[in-house]
Amino acid sequence: MYLDSAKKQEIFEKYGKSNTDTGSPEAQIALFSYRISHLTEHLKLHRKDYTTERSLTKLVGKRRALLTYLKDRDIERYRAIVKALGLRK
């Protein structure tokens, strides 16, 4: 599988407060970004996979909502995660 527990631990350790910090917005945004990039690559090869396309759209919406939440709560943390992940906006 493309996302095993070791990869999740690595993402949470890098963007969260610790490797067990799964609830912070930064950690969730980083995990969603990793999954979005993986699904994007999948859709480049399988362009008629509409179920995956719908899942990708839902993930992008969830990430957008978390980014909006973080932007409203703490603009500095928002700017830091956007810069670290290289996201637009």
Contacts in CASP RR format, 6 or more apart in sequence:
PFRMAT RR
TARGET T0000
AUTHOR 0000-0000-0000
METHOD contacts of the structure
MODEL  1
MYLDSAKKQEIFEKYGKSNTDTGSPEAQIALFSYRISHLTEHLKLHRKDY
TTERSLTKLVGKRRALLTYLKDRDIERYRAIVKALGLRK
2 38 0 8 1.000
3 34 0 8 1.000
3 35 0 8 1.000
3 38 0 8 1.000
7 34 0 8 1.000
8 22 0 8 1.000
8 31 0 8 1.000
9 19 0 8 1.000
10 19 0 8 1.000
11 27 0 8 1.000
11 30 0 8 1.000
11 31 0 8 1.000
11 34 0 8 1.000
12 18 0 8 1.000
12 19 0 8 1.000
12 20 0 8 1.000
12 21 0 8 1.000
12 22 0 8 1.000
12 27 0 8 1.000
12 30 0 8 1.000
12 31 0 8 1.000
13 19 0 8 1.000
14 30 0 8 1.000
15 24 0 8 1.000
15 26 0 8 1.000
15 27 0 8 1.000
15 29 0 8 1.000
15 30 0 8 1.000
15 81 0 8 1.000
15 84 0 8 1.000
16 24 0 8 1.000
16 26 0 8 1.000
16 27 0 8 1.000
16 30 0 8 1.000
17 24 0 8 1.000
21 27 0 8 1.000
22 28 0 8 1.000
25 66 0 8 1.000
25 69 0 8 1.000
25 70 0 8 1.000
25 77 0 8 1.000
25 81 0 8 1.000
26 70 0 8 1.000
26 77 0 8 1.000
26 80 0 8 1.000
26 81 0 8 1.000
28 66 0 8 1.000
29 63 0 8 1.000
29 66 0 8 1.000
29 67 0 8 1.000
29 70 0 8 1.000
29 81 0 8 1.000
29 85 0 8 1.000
30 81 0 8 1.000
30 84 0 8 1.000
30 85 0 8 1.000
32 59 0 8 1.000
32 62 0 8 1.000
32 63 0 8 1.000
32 66 0 8 1.000
33 63 0 8 1.000
33 85 0 8 1.000
33 87 0 8 1.000
35 59 0 8 1.000
36 56 0 8 1.000
36 59 0 8 1.000
36 60 0 8 1.000
36 63 0 8 1.000
39 52 0 8 1.000
39 55 0 8 1.000
39 56 0 8 1.000
39 59 0 8 1.000
40 56 0 8 1.000
42 49 0 8 1.000
42 52 0 8 1.000
43 49 0 8 1.000
43 52 0 8 1.000
43 53 0 8 1.000
43 56 0 8 1.000
46 52 0 8 1.000
67 78 0 8 1.000
67 81 0 8 1.000
67 82 0 8 1.000
67 87 0 8 1.000
67 89 0 8 1.000
70 77 0 8 1.000
70 78 0 8 1.000
70 81 0 8 1.000
71 78 0 8 1.000
81 87 0 8 1.000
82 89 0 8 1.000
END
